[in-house]
Amino acid sequence: MRYDVAVIGGGPSGAVAARELAKAGVSTILVERNLDNVKPCGGAIPLGLIEEFNIPAELIEKKLSRMRARSPKGRIIEMRMPNGYVGMVRREKFDSYLRSEAEKAGAVIVEALVSSIKPSGSGFVINTLNNKVAPFEAHRIIGADGANSKTADELHFPPNELKVIAMQQRFKYTPAIQKFSDIVEIWFDGEVSPDFYGWIFPKADHLAIGTGTEDNRHNIKALQKRFIEKIGITDKPYLDEAAKIPMKPRKSFTAEKSILIGDAAGLVTPANGEGIFFAMRSGKLGALAMIEHLKKNAPLKSYEDEFRKLYAPIFFGLEVLQAVYYRNDRLRESFVAICADNDVQQITFDSYLYKKMVPAPWSTQMKIFSKNIYHMIKGC
Ligand SMILES: Cc1cc2nc3c(=O)[nH]c(=O)nc-3n(C[C@H](O)[C@H](O)[C@H](O)COP(=O)(O)OP(=O)(O)OC[C@H]3O[C@@H](n4cnc5c(N)ncnc54)[C@H](O)[C@@H]3O)c2cc1C
């Protein structure tokens, strides 16, 4: 069997790409190793994504417009989003919905683990573990197989450099934790995470609580245990999950006949570890470039150029924020103090909800700059 495009991996990036390709009449196969996969994930998505991809209301378990930031000393800043909300989804349902949309558009969806991708003629031949699916050919490849992408290895893309290991536990609501059920809580606290942050995300029937740290630098299980103790939870979780988050785009994620999208390309923003939006946007942009490539022989590189043009400033801004404020508890304390400023909250939420960097007026920028200096010197 021969397809125009094989999409490897059926998370949000792969499902969106397969749907766009199939919609344009490109013969597409999507290979997912486990169609019942429960991707470890907080499942927080911005309003802009929900609107752009017409995510059905029943998939949004919670719409949260309040967020609490907690400092190392226990200072709490409550922030409000007057113009939007963070949507909470459950990945097992979300991913399966996105794949069903791809299938409806005409993509072939199969369950198998891709074990090798070899050049063959003008395209590739793809093998799956134990020949679960008979070897097949594809003219072009889209690697959407996550942080440890087999596609990237097989096709010799530059490495995914910076990885955070994140752990999350799910707790069914009990009267003791019901108080967290309608607010997003973020802990900036070196005891919970010395170089990232801890989160409490409420879902319909459970809380998802997790933390992250740079790969191999700290013991993630010990950090998570301390976090749960600090919150004061004594119940047992009903699910433990952990996975890597690649928080730096690869040096290049396009080649002559293949591209990487989503986590496979390293498209998760530093500081907040947000990846679903970028997975779906890269899936869409990558598929559109692939369609132009197949129809008009346009170079695939246009996808990477477009992605970087749109989002490089956001990645850069968050990288600086993480490098400056996540270094120690003194700086984290200052960071939380700065979050009390209404202008800081507005800029943060405007750029989060729609991923647009809207420059604030000079007077506001100067005020925020002065507050930054003040809090950094004072250490709170
Ligand atoms: C604990 C944790 C919490 C997170 N919380 C959030 C959050 O709240 N909000 C947010 O925006 N982001 C969050 N992220 C990041 C987010 O989960 C990812 O950025 C997002 O899932 C990327 O989507 P993707 O489609 O690129 O990759 P993935 O979702 O990882 O999908 C890759 C798919 O490829 C399949 N696959 C892998 N190898 C093969 C193979 N060889 N053959 C066939 N199939 C294969 C996998 O089974 C998987 O389904 C979190 C990540 C973690 C680890």
The ligand as an ORCA input file, in Angstrom:
! r2SCAN-3c Opt
* xyz 0 1
  C       2.613     15.887     33.095
  C       2.386     16.803     31.914
  C       1.460     17.820     32.016
  C       1.211     18.652     30.902
  N       0.235     19.601     31.009
  C      -0.060     20.391     29.942
  C      -1.135     21.321     30.000
  O      -1.853     21.424     30.994
  N      -1.367     22.095     28.902
  C      -0.615     22.002     27.765
  O      -0.862     22.742     26.801
  N       0.393     21.100     27.676
  C       0.680     20.291     28.711
  N       1.669     19.340     28.615
  C       2.370     19.185     27.321
  C       1.466     18.432     26.337
  O       1.036     17.231     26.936
  C       2.200     18.114     25.026
  O       2.865     19.264     24.590
  C       1.248     17.624     23.944
  O       0.672     16.413     24.321
  C       1.985     17.440     22.618
  O       1.151     16.816     21.680
  P       1.786     15.907     20.540
  O       0.668     15.439     19.683
  O       2.885     16.634     19.876
  O       2.472     14.694     21.298
  P       1.831     13.600     22.246
  O       0.588     14.105     22.869
  O       2.919     13.133     23.129
  O       1.410     12.447     21.239
  C       2.369     11.615     20.645
  C       1.664     10.329     20.241
  O       2.555      9.537     19.483
  C       2.377      8.184     19.848
  N       3.637      7.503     19.520
  C       4.853      7.666     20.097
  N       5.779      6.894     19.505
  C       5.131      6.207     18.526
  C       5.562      5.250     17.565
  N       6.847      4.840     17.492
  N       4.635      4.760     16.721
  C       3.329      5.154     16.780
  N       2.884      6.069     17.667
  C       3.776      6.596     18.527
  C       2.061      8.237     21.341
  O       1.366      7.086     21.768
  C       1.218      9.510     21.446
  O      -0.168      9.255     21.342
  C       1.933     18.491     29.692
  C       2.882     17.455     29.606
  C       3.100     16.620     30.695
  C       4.100     15.505     30.565
*
